[in-house]
């Protein structure tokens, strides 16, 4: 008999849960509306807003712990009431939302504090913090909404904020292009999520979490499969999973604190949250779960292979995020208690990935913004705090005992070996191979950056440690990189068991290998991968491009995924747009040129970039409209009844 999902109404202190979203949103509005009048103090308002949200989130967390029913919702007002469609503007605070709130505001606060010094000499610092606060507010709405429409509002909010932050330095063509790429690729996933929400209403008549989850059992297997695949498409877009992973590494063009916030506390964690929140849907179809695990396993290997061939310190870390999120997708795809394993790894990853991204920013701060690890070396003697804290993150991400990554990633590898058939060897082997590759390329990054002979360019005389406002967050995050995994692994599973569908055992089958054997193998491949990288790169590496084999060449070119996207999606889109322009030159071309002028005017390369952006966006809207029409016709024809 299926469990009925019910939520109690929020009362008392928990009735103020809306403040979690309102405070950073209000701060962002103040910073944007006051403009230059807030330049001198605006950054501190941004920091204080996230700090206040963290304190509130912590108090709400402890309040929730004392309740018998650990799921409460707050209905604010009727948002949509048209015919049979009723959408509530409401919030849900339960164990899953609570841990995300603490991650977003806690790690987010440290990143905000770090950014005060990192952006100290940037003329747009006040505007940067406004976008930063907007980013956090949107992510909080995403995880706190009590229905899929509210989630979608936050979903689009983080998409907008990420675009504004990735392309923050608009004077750099590479940053503008990266922001556009992230914006458009996420529209693909967003279209899938939107159509999934339409199908929920068409088949169940609601988008409320509890009503959707209680009604999943009445849907046909085909409907559940299609609905889950559309949700997965949305999750893959936000979390940078195959086939929508190409935007995430390019997002490194934004300021380093943006990279840390995207990879550790917001944006890429949204996809994992969506699948975990929608677990009654995914758990209702074994084929759907198999697809999720397959996407995660493939993506974690793609991230490892490409990360091993990159020389930009931030891009190596970006591909490591792609890979680590892949582990989380494997976890949520396995179902049952493995959902908790994925969330544990997500939380632990938030600490050590923020630690390493901010550590990379510290290295860049002391090395005049250089990012090529082949031109570093020997920095452990000059940046001891950065070196030590980065070391904690490195040992955590490779899964070395007793650091946090060991306690969060190793259980996912074990769970992958507990499938009922030959896929145990396939997915377990992929996860185990990924552990060895992670140890190799992350050790390569660590050794080339901090050890071996110095390989600095002539303009760098004395690399120096970063100011205290940057090193204090590093130290605190390093502490989390050491101990968070063990603490989370002993508490989070029981805590999440109160969330609908997240309790229970993660496997009902005998593992093909014992837990002890898998643990030994995991540590062995980690030591071998790290040892090999240390042996190969301890004396440095060539700074000039060298002839490379087929695999290395492919990895340097992102396994040709960008070329594939260009050939299959971008060029047909451009052709479609040009065909429309040809059919009605005055109407379409005039609209495009008018919109391009409206977003900034200019001439030459800038105007071409703006026009290209508008045309690409117009094409994405058209493609989305066609998808919506196809879904509508499918519903009307009874295919998804």
MILUMMI-269581 format. One record per residue (C-alpha): z negated, y, x. Coordinates in steps of 0.02 Angstrom, whole numbers, plus 50000, padded with zeros to 5 digits. Last residue first. Layout:
! MILUMMI-269581
ZYX;...
//
This chain:
! MILUMMI-269581
510295049049805;511125051649974;512855045049933;512715051149753;514325061149755;513345077149725;512245073349875;513725069949987;514605085649924;513085096049969;512975088050142;514805091750175;514605109850116;513095112250230;514075105250377;515535116850340;514355131750331;513605126850498;515325126150578;515725143450507;514075150450571;514415142850743;516145150550744;515445167650701;514175165650841;515555161550965;516585176350904;515085187950916;514655181951091;516445183151151;516555200951087;514945205451178;515515197251340;517225205651329;516375222351295;515275220151449;516755215151558;517775230551516;517045243051396;515435248951323;514855247751143;513115240951125;512845228950982;513825239750857;515375239750967;515425220850966;515165220850777;516635232650754;517725222650873;517345206650778;517605214550608;519245222350662;519815205850734;519405196550573;520185208650448;521595216450549;522225200650628;522175189750474;523015173250515;523035176650702;521185180850703;520805164750610;521835155050736;520925163950878;519255158450806;519835140550785;520515140050963;518885147151030;517915133750937;519095120251000;518795126851177;516905127351160;516595110451077;517505095851159;518145103251322;516715115351355;515385102851303;516135089751417;516235101651565;514415106351537;513935087951531;514835084551694;513355074751763;512485091651787;513765096951918;512545093852060;512215076851981;514065072451982;514205077152166;512645067052206;513325051952111;515055052552191;514405054552368;514105070852457;514945081452589;513695094852641;513335112152574;512435122852703;510555123952715;510335106452788;508645098852760;506865100252823;505925089152946;504835081152812;506385078752703;506895060452721;505175052952758;504285063152623;505635058652497;505475040152536;503575040852525;503615049552356;504805036752283;503875021952359;502175028552304;502795031352127;503685014452122;502035006152172;500955016052052;502045011051905;502164992951965;500264991851977;500054999351803;501364987551732;500494972551811;498804977951743;499454980551567;500224963251567;502094961151561;503194956351414;501924964851302;501284954751153;501874962750993;501004973150860;501184989550953;500595007550933;498995003050843;498415013950701;498285032550671;499645045750673;500285042950496;499385057450413;498235066150536;496455059350543;496965047450683;497365062950788;495545064950841;495335046550881;496885046750992;496425063851070;494725059551142;494805047351288;496605050851337;496305069651329;494865069351452;495815058051572;497395068551567;496535085451575;495625082151739;496745086451886;498125096751808;496805105751705;495935111351864;497625116851931;497865127351774;496265136651812;496745139351994;498495145451951;497805157251818;496685164951955;498125165852080;499215178151982;497905191051935;497185188152108;498715194852200;500015182752274;499905175352449;501065181952582;502675177552670;502785187752831;504475191652908;505765188552772;507395198052804;507955185252934;508085170852810;506715157952807;506895140152869;505115136652921;504865119252993;504125105752882;502985108652734;502775120152584;504445121552497;505425106952569;503935095452549;503535100152368;505325099552305;505695083052391;504055076352321;504665081452147;506325072752178;505585056252235;504055054852123;505145058551972;506375045152028;504995032152038;504275036751867;506015037051790;506305019251849;504725014051757;505265023051597;506995015351607;506264998051639;505114999651490;506585005251384;507744991051433;506424977651466;505584980651299;507314982151221;507484963451249;506364960251098;504714964851015;504304981051101;502734981451209;503564986751373;503815004351303;501955005051264;501535001951447;502705015951502;501905027451372;500175022651437;500725027651615;501235045151562;499585052651503;498245044951614;499315045451771;499935062951731;498145069651732;497735065351912;496755049751961;497945041552009;499685048252046;500795051151895;502205060751978;501795075551867;499955075951914;500185074652103;501435089052097;500315099651985;498835097552102;499945101352251;500505117352166;498685122752160;498425118952344;500035127352402;499815142752293;498045144752358;498585142052538;500075153852540;500415157052725;500035140352808;500685130052661;502305140152670;503015129552812;504695127152730;505805138652625;507675140752644;508165123452580;507055126852430;508295140052371;507375151852252;507245168152349;506355181852252;505755191352406;504835176252478;503045180552429;503445183852246;504645169052245;503235157652301;502085164852168;503435162252037;503575144052092;501695142652072;501875149851897;503135136251861;502025123151944;500425127351850;501335129451684;502035111951713;500345104951761;499395111651611;500685109651473;501105092251537;499335086851497;499575092651317;501285084551298;500675068551381;499245067451256;500445071251113;501595057051168;500145044851180;499545050151006;501245045850933;501065029051021;499715025050893;501025020650765;502815024150816;503855019650969;504955034850941;503515046950965;503175039551137;504995038451193;505195056451138;503695061051246;504465052451397;506065062451367;505005078251364;504565073451543;506395072051592;506955088551519;505415096351596;505875089151766;507585096951742;506745113851725;505635110951877;507175107351984;507975122651907;506495133551955;506525128352138;508425130352153;509035116252266;509605103552134;510155085752172;508565076152128;508385086051966;510075079351907;509535061151924;507795063851852;508365074151702;509705061451657;508425047351671;507215056051551;508665059951435;509235041951417;507485035651380;507125049551255;508775047651162;508545028751155;506755030351091;507335042050952;508785030550906;507635015350898;506445024850785;507875028450666;508395010350665;506595005450622;506595016450466;505025021850373;504105026750533;505325041150558;504975048750388;503095045950392;503095053150570;503755070150516;502355079550604;502615069250762;504495071850753;504335090650727;502965092250860;504045083750991;505455095750949;504305110850958;503655106351132;505245113551206;504955130651126;503125134251165;501685129651281;502305122351445;504195123851461;504515139851364;502935148551423;503225144051606;505045149151602;504575165651522;503255168451656;504675166051784;505745180451719;507355174451635;508785165951727;507825149651715;508575147551541;510045139251628;508975123651649;508665122751459;510405126151392;511195109551446;509975098151353;510875097051186;511565079151199;510275073551251;508605082351242;508235100751273;506685101551164;507365114251038;509065106051018;508425088151023;507155092050886;508495099150771;509605084050799;508105072750770;507795081050601;509615077650557;509455059650615;507875057450511;508715063750352;510225052550380;509135037250411;507965040950265;509455043050149;510255026850208;508635017250182;508515023350004;507145035649957;505625031649849;504525027650000;504825045050071;503995053049919;502205053949984;502825061450146;503885074550057;502475079249938;501195080950078;502355091050189;502985103050056;504885103950053;505115098649873;506335091549745;506345074249825;508205070649842;509015087949837;507475096649908;507335084850055;509225085350080;509175104250097;507795102550229;508875090350326;510325102550314;509235115950393;508635104350532;510425099550577;510985117750576;509525121950690;510095108850815;511805116850827;511055134250826;510035129350978;511635127851078;512105145551024;510495154251073;510255144851236;512035148651291;511885166851241;510285168751339;511065160251490;512595171651481;511535187351476;510485180951621;512025176651726;512785193751689;511225202251762;510985219551686;510245210951534;508645206651626;507805200451467;509175187551436;507945173051436;506665183951348;507695190451201;508525173451176;506835164651183;506145176651053;507585173250933;507455154350950;505565155250937;505775164550773;507085152450709;505865138050722;504435148650655;505425151650496;505985133450495;504175127550499;503835138650349;505325130550261;504725113250313;503045114850230;501225118250275;501645130350416;500415129750561;501505122450699;503005133950671;501925148950628;501045146950795;502715145850885;503305161850800;501715171150848;501845165051029;503635171151048;503255187650963;501845190451086;503035187551232;504355198851153;503065212851144;502485208551319;504245211051386;504415227451292;502865233951382;503515227451550;505215235751533;505115246551690;504705231151794;503515234551938;502005225751864;503005211151792;502155197851900;500485207051891;500335207251702;501335190951691;499885180751761;498775186351617;500125181851491;500325164651572;498445161851563;498435166951378;499895155351339;498965140651415;497545143651292;498545150851145;499925137851138;498865123151194;497415127251078;498595129650930;499485113350972;497845103950970;497385111550802;499065108150719;498895089450753;497065088950699;497395098550537;497685116750492;499075118850365;499745136050320;500555142750163;502015152950100;502395140649961;504165135749918;504585131149739;506365126249695;506565119849517;507335136149458;506995149349591;505215152149654;505225156049840;503755163049940;502335159849821;500805167149906;499465163750037;499095145150014;497895139150147;497865120950194;496485109750258;496565093150351;495025085850434;494275079150273;492485075550326;492335092850402;491315096650558;492785094750676;493755107750577;492455121150616;492555116650800;494435119050797;494315135050695;493165142350829;494375137250967;495855144550873;494915160750848;494525162051033;496325157751076;497015170650953;495885183951031;496545179751204;498335180451138;498045197851068;497085203551222;498545199151338;499795208951231;498615223751217;498435223251407;500315224151427;500405239251312;499235249851417;500315261751517;501955258551425;501235261451251;502015278651224;503635271151287;503935262251122;502625264050989;503615253050869;503935238750991;502175237551060;501395239350887;502535226050812;502155213750952;500295216450930;500445213650743;501345197150773;500045191950903;498645195150776;499515189050617;499915171350674;498155165950719;497485177750585;498185166150452;496785153950495;495565165950410;495135154150267;494515142250401;492935152750415;492465149150234;493725139250135;495365130250167;495965119550021;495955100850049;497535091450097;498185075050026;499345061750093;499325045449995;499215029950104;500535016850071;500005000050000;
//
